[in-house]
Amino acid sequence: MYFTVKTPMFCCGINMSKNPDAKRRIVSSRHLADGENWESSEIEYGMIIAYNAFSRWMTRCMSAAGNVDMTPLEILVLHNCNHRGRGKRLADICFLLNIEDTHTVNYALRKLLKMELLTSEKRGKEVFYSVSKAGEELCDAYRDVRSRCFLDGLSRLDMTGEEMREIAASLRALSGQYDQAGRAASSL
């Protein structure tokens, strides 16, 4: 997304007052936006602020749903365990949420068990986690708050369902690029 600048200013090294039609680049790290592909820094800034807004939203939505003591990770794990009504292993949850640090998810699982929002069942050597009745009710309350507070406002964005699916597909593809780049950086 570009924003047309109406007042004279400097942005990313461009004298906007001499070029009133220049587009404003909104980046979090100017030193990463030099030269070719500066747009990637703009995307990264967008992801940073979207991630933080989403994290804040999840905790506030969960508070409104009735639980004020959950972190964003715990909320994600709870919803993932509720997904499709099937028990999930630690490895399944980490894989689906693209989380490498299994100990953080394991800690979230222990807290959710202690809050009696999850149940666990040992099958062979594996432990499977499912939502309890209380966890299911909390997820339903979250869905209701989400519908009233978030989904109602989406209509103002003037975006079709197809456009939203394209954005979601692009974000998933971008996450794959970051994963691959992370593997490459680890081998340096």
C-alpha positions as CSV (number, residue, x, y, z in Angstrom):
1,M,0.0,0.0,0.0
2,Y,1.3,3.4,-0.9
3,F,0.4,6.8,0.6
4,T,0.7,10.0,-1.4
5,V,2.6,12.7,0.5
6,K,0.8,16.1,0.7
7,T,3.4,18.0,2.7
8,P,7.1,18.6,1.9
9,M,9.3,16.1,3.7
10,F,12.2,13.6,3.3
11,C,11.4,10.0,3.3
12,C,13.9,7.2,2.5
13,G,16.3,9.7,1.1
14,I,13.8,11.2,-1.4
15,N,13.1,14.9,-1.2
16,M,9.4,14.8,-1.3
17,S,9.0,18.5,-1.7
18,K,10.7,18.4,-5.1
19,N,8.6,15.4,-6.1
20,P,5.1,15.8,-4.8
21,D,3.9,12.6,-6.5
22,A,6.6,10.5,-4.9
23,K,5.2,7.6,-2.8
24,R,6.0,7.3,0.9
25,R,7.8,4.2,2.0
26,I,6.9,3.1,5.4
27,V,9.7,0.9,6.8
28,S,10.8,0.0,10.3
29,S,14.5,-0.1,9.5
30,R,15.8,2.5,7.0
31,H,19.2,0.8,6.8
32,L,17.4,-2.4,5.5
33,A,15.5,-0.5,2.8
34,D,18.4,0.7,0.7
35,G,18.6,-0.1,-3.0
36,E,16.7,-2.9,-4.8
37,N,13.8,-4.6,-3.1
38,W,13.2,-2.0,-0.5
39,E,9.6,-3.2,-0.6
40,S,10.6,-6.2,1.5
41,S,11.4,-3.9,4.4
42,E,8.0,-2.3,4.0
43,I,6.4,-5.8,4.1
44,E,8.4,-6.7,7.2
45,Y,7.2,-3.6,9.0
46,G,3.7,-4.4,8.0
47,M,4.1,-7.9,9.5
48,I,5.7,-6.5,12.7
49,I,2.8,-4.2,13.4
50,A,0.2,-6.7,12.3
51,Y,1.7,-9.4,14.5
52,N,1.7,-7.1,17.5
53,A,-1.9,-5.9,16.8
54,F,-3.0,-9.5,16.4
55,S,-1.3,-10.5,19.7
56,R,-3.0,-7.6,21.5
57,W,-6.3,-8.5,19.8
58,M,-6.2,-12.1,20.8
59,T,-5.6,-11.3,24.5
60,R,-8.3,-8.7,24.6
61,C,-10.7,-10.9,22.8
62,M,-10.0,-13.7,25.2
63,S,-10.4,-11.4,28.1
64,A,-13.8,-10.3,26.8
65,A,-14.6,-14.0,26.3
66,G,-14.0,-14.6,30.0
67,N,-10.3,-15.5,30.6
68,V,-7.9,-12.7,31.4
69,D,-4.8,-14.8,32.2
70,M,-3.8,-16.2,28.8
71,T,-0.9,-15.3,26.6
72,P,-1.2,-15.1,22.8
73,L,0.6,-18.5,22.5
74,E,-1.7,-20.1,24.9
75,I,-4.7,-18.8,23.0
76,L,-3.3,-20.1,19.7
77,V,-2.6,-23.5,21.3
78,L,-6.1,-23.7,22.8
79,H,-7.7,-22.9,19.4
80,N,-5.4,-25.4,17.7
81,C,-6.3,-28.2,20.1
82,N,-10.0,-27.3,19.5
83,H,-9.5,-27.5,15.7
84,R,-11.5,-30.3,14.1
85,G,-12.3,-31.8,17.5
86,R,-9.3,-34.2,17.3
87,G,-6.5,-34.7,19.9
88,K,-3.2,-33.2,18.9
89,R,0.4,-34.2,19.9
90,L,2.9,-31.6,20.9
91,A,4.7,-32.2,17.5
92,D,1.4,-31.6,15.6
93,I,0.7,-28.3,17.4
94,C,4.2,-27.1,16.8
95,F,4.1,-28.1,13.1
96,L,0.7,-26.5,12.4
97,L,1.6,-23.3,14.2
98,N,5.2,-23.3,12.7
99,I,6.8,-23.1,16.1
100,E,10.3,-24.4,16.5
101,D,10.7,-24.0,20.2
102,T,8.7,-27.0,21.5
103,H,9.4,-26.1,25.1
104,T,7.3,-22.9,24.8
105,V,4.3,-24.9,23.4
106,N,4.8,-27.6,26.1
107,Y,4.7,-24.9,28.8
108,A,1.5,-23.5,27.3
109,L,0.0,-27.0,27.2
110,R,0.8,-27.5,30.9
111,K,-0.8,-24.1,31.8
112,L,-3.9,-24.9,29.8
113,L,-4.1,-28.3,31.5
114,K,-3.8,-26.6,34.9
115,M,-6.6,-24.2,33.9
116,E,-8.7,-27.2,33.0
117,L,-9.2,-25.9,29.5
118,L,-7.5,-29.0,28.0
119,T,-7.4,-32.7,28.7
120,S,-4.6,-35.1,27.9
121,E,-4.6,-38.8,27.0
122,K,-1.6,-41.1,26.7
123,R,-1.7,-43.4,23.7
124,G,1.4,-45.6,23.6
125,K,4.4,-43.2,24.0
126,E,2.5,-40.2,22.7
127,V,0.3,-37.7,24.7
128,F,-2.7,-36.3,22.8
129,Y,-4.3,-33.0,23.9
130,S,-7.9,-32.1,23.4
131,V,-10.1,-29.2,24.6
132,S,-12.2,-29.9,27.7
133,K,-15.8,-28.8,28.0
134,A,-14.7,-25.6,29.6
135,G,-12.1,-25.1,26.8
136,E,-14.7,-25.6,24.2
137,E,-17.1,-23.1,25.9
138,L,-14.3,-20.6,26.1
139,C,-13.5,-21.0,22.4
140,D,-17.2,-20.5,21.6
141,A,-17.3,-17.3,23.7
142,Y,-14.1,-16.1,21.9
143,R,-15.8,-16.8,18.5
144,D,-18.8,-14.7,19.6
145,V,-16.6,-11.8,20.6
146,R,-14.6,-12.1,17.4
147,S,-17.7,-12.0,15.4
148,R,-19.1,-8.9,17.1
149,C,-15.9,-6.9,17.4
150,F,-13.7,-8.0,14.4
151,L,-15.7,-9.6,11.7
152,D,-18.3,-6.9,11.6
153,G,-15.6,-4.3,10.9
154,L,-14.1,-6.3,8.0
155,S,-16.9,-5.2,5.7
156,R,-15.4,-1.7,5.8
157,L,-12.2,-2.9,4.2
158,D,-14.0,-3.4,0.9
159,M,-12.2,-6.6,0.3
160,T,-13.7,-9.7,-1.2
161,G,-13.3,-13.2,0.2
162,E,-11.1,-14.1,-2.8
163,E,-8.8,-11.1,-2.1
164,M,-8.5,-12.2,1.5
165,R,-7.7,-15.8,0.4
166,E,-5.0,-14.3,-1.9
167,I,-3.4,-12.3,0.9
168,A,-3.5,-15.4,3.2
169,A,-1.8,-17.5,0.4
170,S,0.8,-14.8,-0.1
171,L,1.6,-14.7,3.7
172,R,2.0,-18.5,3.7
173,A,4.3,-18.3,0.7
174,L,6.3,-15.5,2.4
175,S,6.6,-17.6,5.6
176,G,8.1,-20.4,3.5
177,Q,10.7,-17.9,2.1
178,Y,11.6,-16.8,5.6
179,D,11.9,-20.4,6.7
180,Q,14.2,-21.2,3.7
181,A,16.3,-18.0,4.3
182,G,16.6,-19.0,8.0
183,R,18.0,-22.4,7.0
184,A,20.4,-20.7,4.6
185,A,21.5,-18.3,7.3
186,S,22.0,-21.2,9.8
187,S,24.5,-22.8,7.4
188,L,26.7,-19.7,7.0
